[in-house]
Amino acid sequence: MKWPRPHLPRDVARALQPGARLEILEPTHRSGRLIVETRNMVLLDVGGKIIKVPKMGSVFMLGDGRIVSGSALVGDPVDRTVRAK
């Protein structure tokens, strides 16, 4: 059974573009620039070092201060941006 994802506002869904500032609040506290977003992972450039962060179980803060649960971001990024209302 597929679990429905929480609804994300359009501006939040589209805020995760390559080059966007992103801060990880849980499970570790890091911040950097988004390189690539895959179905289950986020790759960040943190001071020249690339780290992989799983979306599930993480909490992210976007550059404008909005906090988003990683479970709401799991899935194909293209589907999320197209379906955002």
C-alpha positions in Angstrom: 0.0 0.0 0.0 1.3 3.4 -1.0 1.1 6.1 1.7 0.0 9.5 0.5 2.5 12.2 0.8 1.7 15.4 2.7 0.6 18.3 0.6 3.3 20.9 -0.1 2.6 24.4 -1.3 3.8 25.2 -4.8 6.5 27.6 -3.6 7.9 25.0 -1.2 7.8 22.2 -3.8 9.7 24.4 -6.3 12.2 25.9 -3.8 14.5 22.9 -4.0 16.3 23.8 -7.2 20.0 23.1 -7.8 22.1 25.9 -6.2 19.4 26.6 -3.5 20.6 27.1 0.1 19.5 24.2 2.3 20.1 23.5 6.0 19.7 20.0 7.5 18.3 20.2 11.0 18.0 16.4 11.7 19.7 13.9 11.9 22.8 16.2 11.7 23.1 20.0 11.6 24.8 21.0 8.3 24.1 23.6 5.7 25.1 24.0 2.1 24.1 24.3 -1.5 21.9 21.8 -3.2 23.6 19.9 -6.0 21.2 17.1 -7.0 18.0 15.8 -5.6 17.1 12.2 -6.3 14.0 10.1 -5.3 15.4 9.3 -1.8 18.6 11.4 -1.4 19.8 15.0 -1.4 23.4 15.8 -2.4 24.8 19.0 -0.8 28.0 20.9 -1.3 29.2 21.8 2.2 32.3 23.9 2.0 33.6 22.0 -1.0 32.7 18.6 0.3 29.8 16.7 -1.1 27.6 14.9 1.3 24.6 12.6 0.8 21.6 13.0 3.0 18.6 10.6 3.0 15.2 12.4 2.8 13.4 9.9 5.0 13.9 10.8 8.6 15.4 14.2 7.9 14.2 17.7 8.6 15.3 20.5 6.2 15.1 24.3 6.4 14.9 26.1 3.2 16.9 29.3 2.6 13.9 31.5 3.5 13.4 29.8 6.9 10.6 27.4 6.0 11.0 23.9 7.7 10.0 20.9 5.6 10.0 17.2 6.6 12.1 15.0 4.4 9.3 12.4 4.2 7.2 15.0 2.3 10.0 15.3 -0.3 10.4 11.5 -0.9 9.7 10.6 -4.5 10.5 11.9 -8.0 11.3 15.7 -7.8 9.6 16.2 -11.2 6.4 14.7 -10.0 6.4 16.9 -6.9 6.9 20.1 -8.8 4.2 19.3 -11.5 1.6 18.2 -8.9 2.1 21.1 -6.6 -1.0 23.2 -6.2 
